[in-house]
Amino acid sequence: METKQFIFSPLEAREREREWRIVRRSVDARQRDIRVLLTVLTDDHGQPLDKDAPIPLYEPPMFQEVHNAAHSVPIIGAGPAGLFAALTLLEHGIKPIVYERGKDVSARKRDITRLQRGEGLNQESNYCFGEGGAGTFSDGKLFSRSKKRGDMQRIMELFHYFGAPDTVLYETHAHIGSDSLPAIVKAMRECILSHGGEIHFDTYIDRWDNTTPTLLCIGHSAHDTYRILHKAGVAMEPKGCAMGVRVEHPQALINRLFYHLDRQPLKEQQALVNALGNAAYSLVTQVDGRGVYSFCMCPGGHIVPAPSSERSTVVNGMSTHSRSSAYANSGIVVEQHPTGSALQALEWQEQLETEAWLQAHPDGHNTLIATAPAQRLKDFVEGKTSTDLPPCSYLPGIIPSRLDQWLPQEIGPYLRQGFIDFDKKHRGFLTNDAVIVGVESRSSSPVRIVRDRVTMQSLTRPNLYPAGEGAGYAGGITSSALDGRNAALQICSRVQHNS
Ligand SMILES: Cc1cc2nc3c(=O)[nH]c(=O)nc-3n(C[C@H](O)[C@H](O)[C@H](O)COP(=O)(O)OP(=O)(O)OC[C@H]3O[C@@H](n4cnc5c(N)ncnc54)[C@H](O)[C@@H]3O)c2cc1C
């Protein structure tokens, strides 16, 4: 089948999307004249095919019945890496047995609501732990910097198969939304169970059988499990990561800056936002040899509390599918190069999260409430106290704090210069209508579980297959899912070779 590229205005593109079979869509909003690039399937005469043309979108997966399978494989963790590993085993007739410390999505949702309401943190069921892993209640951005598009496309197809919208098949910056993700995760669970796989919730794994191939998909927040692995002699090393804060602006301001609305005719401004959705941004600069960049930007989203242990403050971001809140938030993080041992790298991260908690709980009371320390953005850059704070999407509440004074030297000054640089490119970004909230400390893992490049087995525990973000070889939903799938494929070929 042939494809053809078209460049349209946002409004025209929206019309064509309703009619044609799109295979790729990207938006170029760098100039005032915003353009949408559509790649479409065409017939033999170069004519775009109808959206409903009777051509399959992709080859559907073939899951096998594994109730009585000859082989089974334990999987520790039911995040994207663990779930996609389980689905891959199912495709190859191997029974997945998944162990997840947290609860199923519905019970987990209730624990998250309790945390947001100030009724305390459940250390096993929160934004990081539970069915679907860290990405379940997120913006659900499904893209990755990985170049392995072929394999990545299969991950998108599987998400679509389990209920994600058509856009995940062709949108360069596809997203699902925190309101749709739980149903997709539930559909994956039902598929695994109905074909004979097992999933055990509320099951914390602290030992495993060294003689059986085991997939270790624990994510990067399970510090306790990292420590157990370290004690058991599983080789780990510190790795580069990034830490900082979340910044939140009014979404209207971000739309104005990044869609150049001041230079668009007044009557067309709202139509443009309607056609494109609320604006996202991606910012990057270098400050004294360190990268400072935006991370996991959530247009029309919310800042959320994402700690997994007591007396610790961690923030992250999410949006629903419509991305329709009045706020735009993003992590702004600074490259870090932890030195020393892997455990020291974890401790460094924990110290930052504890400091943020102490700043937000100065009297040590109200430990149930997940308040977070915050400062107006311009005050942060100018080194001033924020006597009050602007409205913010963070439900547990923010309290004024001098982040400019207590953020470590490896973070604070770099962020400050980073914000100045961003404002030079996008005048108005640096404003006291924006607020920074601390701390964004879990954008990626500070440690790596060392594994063989080809077989993907731990170098010191050959039957252990560390995969996903916690292993230190992936970052984000799609690349973690792909890494879990690839590790499972390694086990499948080993099993097939031996039988
Ligand atoms: C609020 C939020 C928003 C995010 N938004 C996005 C986004 O929009 N796009 C994106 O690409 N990424 C996003 N991320 C990051 C993304 O969720 C992670 O990169 C991804 O989930 C990593 O997948 P994983 O399977 O490797 O690990 P995880 O998703 O962390 O899953 C690991 C699982 O293992 C379980 N586990 C850990 N230890 C044990 C044990 N000892 N025994 C049993 N179970 C255990 C945990 O409970 C967890 O469920 C977001 C993260 C958060 C917290």
The ligand as a Gaussian input file, in Angstrom:
#p B3LYP/6-31G(d) Opt

LIG

0 1
 C        2.117000      10.146000      37.882000
 C        2.987000       9.566000      36.800000
 C        2.797000      10.000000      35.494000
 C        3.559000       9.447000      34.458000
 N        3.276000       9.840000      33.174000
 C        3.884000       9.199000      32.141000
 C        3.500000       9.465000      30.794000
 O        2.584000      10.241000      30.516000
 N        4.170000       8.809000      29.800000
 C        5.181000       7.925000      30.057000
 O        5.741000       7.340000      29.120000
 N        5.569000       7.660000      31.331000
 C        4.931000       8.262000      32.373000
 N        5.301000       7.971000      33.666000
 C        6.406000       7.027000      33.863000
 C        5.947000       5.606000      33.570000
 O        4.805000       5.354000      34.325000
 C        7.054000       4.597000      33.877000
 O        8.155000       4.904000      33.047000
 C        6.606000       3.175000      33.578000
 O        5.429000       2.861000      34.281000
 C        7.700000       2.169000      33.959000
 O        7.236000       0.872000      33.711000
 P        7.802000      -0.393000      34.507000
 O        6.903000      -1.517000      34.179000
 O        9.241000      -0.544000      34.203000
 O        7.706000      -0.026000      36.055000
 P        6.457000       0.427000      36.925000
 O        5.394000       1.003000      36.087000
 O        7.019000       1.259000      38.011000
 O        5.889000      -0.944000      37.523000
 C        6.575000      -1.696000      38.468000
 C        5.582000      -2.497000      39.282000
 O        6.297000      -3.424000      40.094000
 C        5.675000      -3.514000      41.361000
 N        6.688000      -3.989000      42.314000
 C        7.824000      -3.346000      42.705000
 N        8.532000      -4.115000      43.572000
 C        7.822000      -5.259000      43.743000
 C        8.033000      -6.434000      44.536000
 N        9.115000      -6.576000      45.300000
 N        7.089000      -7.416000      44.506000
 C        5.968000      -7.296000      43.728000
 N        5.725000      -6.179000      42.961000
 C        6.646000      -5.192000      42.955000
 C        5.180000      -2.107000      41.629000
 O        4.127000      -2.112000      42.544000
 C        4.769000      -1.629000      40.241000
 O        3.390000      -1.830000      40.006000
 C        4.567000       8.495000      34.734000
 C        4.780000       8.089000      36.060000
 C        4.005000       8.611000      37.083000
 C        4.245000       8.159000      38.506000

